[in-house]
Amino acid sequence: MNSPGRIETTANIATIGVAVLLSAVLVKVYLLPAQTPSRRLPSPVASLAVGASLKGQLPGVDWGKNGRTLVLAISTTCHFCKDSTPFYRKLQEQVGKSLKTVAVLPQPVSEAEQYLTSEGVRVDQVKQAAIGDIGVQGIPTMLLVNSTGVVTKMWVGKIQAGQEEQVLDALRKG
């Protein structure tokens, strides 16, 4: 076999080898399901509902000492949360003395406190937690929690103007 024939044969074999390798990679990436180790998957948290317990979900919150607690699950990057801040200020003015307020945000506490201060929202306690880790599926969410850590009322999303008075009435009732 002459030299040009060997080069052509070698090039053809190399091309076939690369095509087989590329095909194998494409099949693995696009056709076979990804296999992730089960130890890396977080355990799913059930959706939070009225009657669910938050005891142990937010370390450092003393439900018994607080009595009734309003938990605000919000984020500094959520525009619905920002749009809700006038209502949160109204809540504080009208029912702030009769219940404790805990803000739960995924951001660091210092960033969360700065955000709340800039928005004029006063709370008794700020906690950092992944919102999904406590069972909240959407933000903003307000939870009214009793002295045993059980959710008694729940409001998800931005409270509309027509609903504000209903929410305030529910929070005023002891």
Secondary structure as GFF3:
##gff-version 3
##sequence-region A 1 174
A	DSSP	alpha_helix	3	30	.	.	.	ID=ss1
A	DSSP	three_ten_helix	38	40	.	.	.	ID=ss2
A	DSSP	alpha_helix	63	66	.	.	.	ID=ss3
A	DSSP	beta_strand	69	73	.	.	.	ID=ss4
A	DSSP	alpha_helix	79	95	.	.	.	ID=ss5
A	DSSP	beta_strand	100	105	.	.	.	ID=ss6
A	DSSP	alpha_helix	109	119	.	.	.	ID=ss7
A	DSSP	beta_strand	125	128	.	.	.	ID=ss8
A	DSSP	three_ten_helix	131	134	.	.	.	ID=ss9
A	DSSP	beta_strand	141	145	.	.	.	ID=ss10
A	DSSP	beta_strand	151	156	.	.	.	ID=ss11
A	DSSP	alpha_helix	161	172	.	.	.	ID=ss12
###
